[in-house]
C-alpha cells in the first residue's frame, strides 16, 4: 500500500510539473506605431511553421503609438514573432505590385533584413522557466 501511495504522489507531482511547463506567457509591445489607426496583428511561430500557419495569432488596438499582446499557455522552447500594422483594417499585410510592403512590420529581436522578409534565425528567442516580455520596433 505504501508503494502505491508513493507512485500516486510521484504521478501527481509529474502532472503538476508538466502542466506548469505549459503556462508561460510572452508579452510583446510594439513601441513605435506611426498612427493609432487600424490595429497591430501578431503571429507566434516555431521553427517548423515559421511564416506559415502560426501557433497563435493575436491582434491589438493602438494607443499613443503603442500596442501590446500576451501569448498565453506557451510551452518552453524556441519561438519567433512577426507583427505588422494593419493600418486599413483589412486583416492582411498590403504590398506594392513589386512586393515592397505598404505597411510597417517587425519581428522579435528587431533584426530585419533590408532585402526580404524576416528570417527565423534573426527573430528566434527562448521561452524557459519564466515568462518573457520584450519590445518590437517597426
C-alpha positions in Angstrom: 0.0 0.0 0.0 2.8 2.4 0.9 4.4 1.7 -2.5 1.2 2.5 -4.3 0.9 5.8 -2.4 4.5 6.8 -3.4 3.6 6.0 -7.1 0.4 8.1 -6.8 2.3 11.1 -5.3 5.0 10.9 -7.9 2.4 10.8 -10.7 0.7 13.9 -9.3 4.0 15.8 -9.0 4.9 14.9 -12.5 1.5 16.0 -13.8 1.8 19.3 -11.9 5.2 20.0 -13.4 4.0 19.1 -16.9 1.1 21.5 -16.6 3.1 24.3 -15.2 5.6 24.0 -18.1 2.8 24.8 -20.4 1.8 28.0 -18.7 4.4 30.6 -19.9 3.3 34.0 -21.1 5.0 36.0 -23.8 4.2 39.7 -23.6 5.1 41.8 -26.7 4.8 45.6 -27.1 5.3 47.4 -30.4 6.6 50.8 -29.2 6.7 53.0 -32.3 3.5 52.6 -34.4 3.2 55.7 -36.6 -0.5 56.0 -36.2 -3.3 54.9 -33.9 -5.4 54.0 -37.0 -6.1 50.3 -37.5 -4.5 47.6 -35.4 -1.3 45.6 -34.9 -1.5 41.9 -35.9 0.9 39.4 -34.2 1.9 35.8 -35.0 3.8 33.4 -32.8 5.8 30.7 -34.7 8.1 27.8 -34.1 11.0 27.0 -36.5 8.9 24.3 -38.2 6.0 26.6 -39.1 7.7 29.9 -39.5 5.8 32.3 -41.8 3.2 29.6 -42.4 0.3 28.9 -40.0 1.1 30.5 -36.6 0.9 28.6 -33.3 -1.1 31.6 -32.0 -2.3 34.8 -33.7 -3.4 37.9 -31.9 -4.4 41.5 -32.7 -4.4 44.6 -30.6 -5.5 48.2 -30.7 -3.0 51.0 -30.8 -2.9 53.8 -28.2 -0.4 56.6 -28.4 1.8 54.6 -30.8 1.9 51.5 -28.6 0.3 48.1 -28.9 0.6 45.1 -26.6 -0.5 41.5 -26.7 0.1 38.4 -24.5 0.6 34.9 -25.9 -0.5 32.6 -23.1 0.0 28.9 -22.3 3.2 28.7 -24.3 5.4 25.7 -23.7 9.1 26.1 -23.0 11.0 26.2 -26.3 12.3 28.3 -29.2 10.0 30.8 -31.0 9.8 33.8 -33.2 7.2 36.6 -33.5 6.3 38.6 -36.6 3.8 41.6 -36.4 2.6 44.3 -38.7 0.5 47.5 -38.6 -2.8 46.8 -40.3 -3.5 50.5 -40.8 -6.5 50.0 -43.1 -8.1 47.2 -41.0 -8.3 44.7 -43.9 -6.8 41.8 -41.9 -3.8 41.4 -44.2 -0.5 43.0 -44.9 -0.6 45.1 -48.0 2.2 45.2 -50.7 3.2 47.2 -53.7 3.0 45.2 -57.0 6.8 44.7 -56.8 6.5 43.1 -53.4 7.5 46.0 -51.2 5.4 46.2 -48.0 3.0 49.2 -47.7 2.5 48.7 -44.0 5.1 48.7 -41.2 6.2 45.4 -39.8 8.7 44.0 -37.3 9.9 40.8 -35.7 11.3 39.6 -32.3 14.9 40.7 -31.7 14.3 43.7 -34.0 16.7 42.4 -36.7 15.1 42.8 -40.2 16.7 42.0 -43.5 16.7 45.0 -45.8 16.2 42.6 -48.8 13.3 40.4 -47.8 11.0 39.1 -45.1 12.1 38.3 -41.5 14.3 35.3 -41.1 13.7 32.7 -38.3 17.4 32.7 -37.2 17.3 36.5 -36.7 14.0 36.5 -34.8 14.2 33.4 -32.6 14.2 33.6 -28.8 13.8 31.1 -26.0 11.0 30.6 -23.5 12.4 28.9 -20.5 11.1 28.6 -16.9 9.9 32.2 -16.7 7.5 34.4 -18.6 9.1 36.5 -21.4 8.5 40.2 -22.2 10.1 42.4 -24.9 9.5 45.3 -27.3 9.4 45.3 -31.1 10.2 48.3 -33.2 8.8 48.7 -36.7 
